[in-house]
Amino acid sequence: MINIATVPDENLSQTLRLMKGEFIKRGWEAELAYIGSPHCFVDRKDGSKKLHVFSATPPTTSYAAASLANDKYGTFELLKTANIPQLDSFLASEHTTFEEQVAFMQEHGKVVVKPVDGGHGKGITVNVDTPEKLRDAIVEANANRKSIDASIIQKQYLHDTILDIRILCIDYEFVAATWRVPARVYGNGVNTVRELIDQENLSEHRGRPYYAKLASIDTVKAAQYLGDAIDTVPKQDEMVFVLGIANYGAGGETVDITNEIPSWLKDVAILASKTSGLAVAGVDFMLSKVPTKDSTFEELDAMLIEINKCPLLAIHDTPTSGTPRDTVGHYVDYLAGL
């Protein structure tokens, strides 16, 4: 076991790095199983037993709840029982035929295909609207699955503006919210998009996903998303989104919008957290416009996309822009009360 206080910051993920600082500030001791492990054993120095945490997953999260959170389709079915708004989804498995899968796609026009138990934006294909694309997308999703041999076909969220929002709940309470912006570059009238991505990846802020402030942008994935457009030259100051997913680990940016979330959307996130049995949860929504405190459901067309058992706290504490939130302090406060 290794005392986390002795581990250099560069060897810790962003969340564990922030937790290390919070533990030291409180006079707590914590040990890692080994450098690179998310398993942390925390001694609160008050005579109570040590806590075993898995990064931002607290010991109050049951194995069953954690396992279901990994199963996106199982979570979809569970959250349906609480009448939480979600996009219609279909399970592509050995128990459904390809004809049934195509019929679901054709019913909705365009669909998104992703692994049932994937993560970090891997294996997701958007804009699927033909049987050929569907077959390829299922192959891609299955190639990125972990243990569940199935894929999800989901109705695509079709709006001119699409926002990917992460709401953080701790102890079944709303704590913070961030707008996750897909990786992007800005034109200079000279370089191609591919060259602009290479230049952006040289930034001191970009590097290893979940360790650096911003993740490097995967040029191969960008080429798959953009096609021939990756070799075009955008105009001066023209913004180009280079990936179709807003995942932070894929090079996306984060904008704090904690003060802009309407109360009803907070309530939906809390309900999802409670229904899933996740006292600490990252609840992801798609919205059709930037929210305000007074936004209605009809204006935002809020749809829950998934819920995460081990949310990345650093995106709230150190956002790309906006007000930093002390979510790690809030998380450790929660651990203090256990």
Residue pairs with C-beta under 8 A, 6 or more apart in sequence:
1 31
1 32
1 33
1 41
2 31
2 32
2 33
2 34
2 35
3 29
3 30
3 31
4 12
4 16
4 19
4 20
4 23
4 30
4 31
4 32
4 40
5 20
5 23
5 24
5 29
5 30
7 20
7 32
7 35
9 17
9 20
10 211
11 35
11 36
12 20
12 211
13 38
13 55
13 210
13 211
13 314
14 210
14 211
14 213
14 312
14 314
14 318
15 55
15 56
15 210
15 312
15 313
15 314
15 328
16 32
16 38
16 40
16 55
17 314
18 313
18 314
18 317
18 318
18 328
19 30
19 40
19 55
19 328
19 331
19 332
20 30
21 328
22 328
22 329
22 332
23 29
23 30
23 42
23 332
26 332
26 336
27 45
28 42
28 43
28 44
28 45
29 42
29 43
29 45
30 40
30 41
30 42
30 43
31 40
31 41
32 39
32 40
32 41
33 39
33 41
38 54
38 55
38 310
39 52
39 53
39 54
40 52
40 53
40 54
40 55
41 50
41 51
41 52
42 50
42 51
42 52
42 53
42 335
43 50
44 50
44 51
44 335
44 336
51 58
51 59
51 335
51 338
52 59
53 59
53 335
54 310
55 310
56 280
56 310
56 311
56 312
56 313
56 331
57 66
57 280
57 309
57 310
58 279
58 280
58 331
58 334
58 335
58 338
59 338
60 279
60 280
60 338
61 277
61 278
61 279
61 280
61 309
62 277
64 277
65 276
65 277
65 278
65 309
66 309
68 74
68 75
68 78
68 276
68 277
69 75
69 276
69 278
69 281
69 307
69 308
69 309
70 117
70 146
70 148
70 309
71 116
71 117
71 148
72 114
72 115
72 116
72 117
72 118
72 152
72 306
73 89
73 91
73 116
73 150
73 152
75 276
75 306
75 307
76 86
76 89
76 152
78 275
78 276
79 86
79 272
79 275
79 276
79 304
79 307
80 86
81 275
82 271
82 272
82 275
84 268
84 271
84 272
84 275
84 304
85 268
85 297
85 302
85 303
85 304
86 303
86 304
86 305
87 154
87 155
87 156
87 157
87 286
87 303
87 305
88 108
88 154
88 155
89 152
89 153
89 154
89 155
90 96
90 100
90 101
90 104
90 152
90 153
90 154
91 116
91 150
91 151
91 152
91 153
92 101
92 113
92 138
92 141
92 150
92 151
92 152
92 153
93 149
93 150
93 151
94 149
94 150
98 131
98 135
101 134
101 138
101 153
102 131
102 134
104 111
104 153
105 111
105 128
105 129
105 131
105 134
105 153
108 155
108 156
109 129
109 156
109 158
110 126
110 127
110 128
110 129
110 156
110 158
111 128
111 129
111 134
111 153
111 154
111 155
111 156
112 124
112 125
112 126
112 128
112 153
112 154
112 155
112 156
113 124
113 125
113 128
113 134
113 137
113 138
113 140
113 141
113 151
113 152
113 153
113 154
114 123
114 124
114 125
114 141
114 151
114 152
114 154
115 122
115 123
115 141
115 142
115 144
115 145
115 146
115 148
115 151
115 152
116 145
116 148
116 150
116 151
116 152
117 145
117 146
117 147
117 148
118 124
118 141
118 144
118 145
118 146
119 146
120 209
120 247
120 249
120 250
121 243
121 245
121 247
121 249
121 250
122 144
123 140
123 141
123 142
123 143
123 144
123 145
124 141
124 244
124 245
125 133
125 136
125 137
125 140
125 141
126 156
126 244
126 245
127 133
127 156
127 244
128 134
128 137
128 153
128 156
134 153
137 151
138 151
138 153
141 151
141 152
142 149
142 151
145 151
157 286
157 303
159 288
159 301
161 288
161 289
161 290
162 286
162 287
162 288
163 179
163 286
163 287
163 288
163 289
163 290
163 291
164 179
164 180
164 181
164 182
164 246
164 284
164 285
164 286
164 305
165 177
165 178
165 179
165 180
165 257
165 284
165 285
165 286
165 287
165 291
166 177
166 178
166 180
166 282
166 283
166 284
166 311
166 315
167 174
167 176
167 177
167 261
167 265
167 266
167 269
167 282
167 283
167 284
167 285
168 174
168 175
168 176
168 177
168 281
168 282
168 283
168 311
168 313
168 316
168 327
169 175
169 269
169 270
169 273
169 278
169 279
169 280
169 281
169 282
169 283
170 279
170 280
170 327
170 330
170 331
170 334
171 279
171 280
171 334
171 337
172 270
172 273
172 274
172 279
173 270
174 261
174 266
174 269
174 270
175 316
175 325
175 327
175 330
176 256
176 258
176 316
176 325
176 327
177 256
177 257
177 258
177 260
177 261
178 254
178 255
178 256
178 257
178 258
178 315
178 316
178 319
178 322
179 254
179 255
179 256
179 257
179 290
180 246
180 247
180 248
180 252
180 253
180 254
180 315
181 246
181 252
181 253
181 254
181 255
181 320
182 241
182 242
182 243
182 244
182 245
182 246
182 250
182 252
183 217
183 222
183 241
183 242
183 243
183 250
183 251
183 252
183 253
184 239
184 240
184 241
184 242
184 253
185 193
185 196
185 197
185 199
185 200
185 234
185 239
185 240
185 242
186 196
186 234
186 237
186 238
186 239
186 240
187 193
187 196
187 233
187 234
187 235
187 236
187 237
187 238
187 239
187 240
188 196
188 236
189 233
189 234
189 235
189 236
190 233
191 199
191 233
192 230
192 231
192 232
192 233
193 222
193 226
193 229
193 230
193 231
193 232
193 233
193 234
193 240
193 242
194 219
194 222
194 223
194 230
194 231
196 234
196 240
197 217
197 219
197 222
197 230
197 242
198 219
200 206
200 217
201 216
201 217
201 219
203 214
205 212
205 213
205 214
206 212
206 213
206 214
206 215
206 216
206 217
206 251
207 213
207 214
207 215
207 216
208 215
208 216
209 215
209 216
209 248
209 249
209 250
210 248
210 249
210 312
210 314
213 318
213 320
214 251
214 253
214 320
215 248
215 249
215 250
215 251
215 252
216 251
217 242
217 243
217 250
217 251
218 243
218 250
218 251
221 243
221 250
222 230
222 242
222 243
223 230
225 242
225 243
225 244
226 242
230 242
234 240
242 251
243 250
243 251
243 252
245 252
246 252
248 254
248 312
248 315
253 320
253 321
254 315
254 316
254 319
254 320
254 321
254 322
255 319
255 320
255 321
255 322
256 316
256 319
256 321
256 322
256 323
256 324
256 325
257 290
257 291
257 322
258 316
258 323
258 325
259 293
259 323
260 290
260 291
260 292
260 293
261 291
261 293
262 291
262 292
262 293
262 294
262 295
262 296
262 300
263 293
264 297
265 285
265 291
265 295
265 300
265 302
268 283
268 285
268 302
268 304
269 281
269 283
269 285
272 281
272 283
272 304
272 307
273 279
273 281
273 283
273 307
276 307
278 307
278 309
279 334
280 309
280 311
280 331
280 334
281 307
281 308
281 309
281 311
282 307
282 308
282 310
282 311
282 312
283 304
283 307
283 308
284 304
284 305
284 306
284 307
284 308
285 302
285 303
285 304
285 305
286 302
286 303
286 305
287 300
287 301
287 302
288 299
288 300
288 301
289 295
289 299
289 300
291 300
313 327
313 328
313 331
314 328
316 324
316 325
316 327
317 324
317 325
317 326
317 327
317 328
318 324
319 325
